[in-house]
């Protein structure tokens, strides 16, 4: 049960940070630009961020509208 509690806290934290990020103008554009850089580490971190955003139904439409749904499947 403790593991589930920790997971719930993590999801709540992710949601808080995703909400803040999505309120910043151009945030998703920057993430998509990071996906195109040659540094694999930068690409990986940007992809992780996009994947977290995709975990929230209310923000998927933003990614789809920008053509990002193909990035994460």
N, C-alpha and C positions, 0 to 999 in steps of 0.2 A: 504494500500500500504506500509506503514511503516513496518508492520509485514513481508511482503514478502522481503523487503530489509534486515531486520535483519536476516531472514532465509538464504538468499543468502550469507550474510557475514559469518554466521555460517558454511555453507557448504564449503565456500572458506577456512575458518580456518581449518576445518576438513581435507580438501584435503591437505593443507600445512603440517599439522602434520602427516598425514598418509604417505605422500611422504617421509618425514624425517625418520619416523619409519621404513618404508620399505627399506630404504637405509642402515639401521644398520644390519650388519650380525647377524643372529640368533634371530632377534626381534620376528618373528612369532613363532619360537620354544619356546621362553620364554613365550609368551602368552599362547601357548598350554599347557605348563607345569603348568602355573598358574591355568588353568582350572581343573587340577587334584589335587590341594591341598584341604585339608579338610576345610579350612576357607571359608565359604560361601561368605563373603564380597570380598575376593580376586577373587574367581570364578566369581562373578557378575561383577566386574570391568574388568576382562579379557574378559568376554563374550561381554561386551559393546564395548570394543576396537575391537574385532573380527567383531562384527556387523557393526561398522563404516567402517572398511576396506572392508567388503562385499558390502558396498554402492557404491564402486568405481569399475566399470567394469574392469579397467586395472589391478586391484590387485586380482580379484577373482581367476585367474588362479594360483596364488601363493598358496592361501588357498586350492584350489581343489587339487593341486599337493601334498600338505602335508596332505591331508585327512581331511581338516578342513571344507569342505562344509557340512558334516553331523552335525557339531557342531552347526551351526546356521540355519540349515534348508535348 
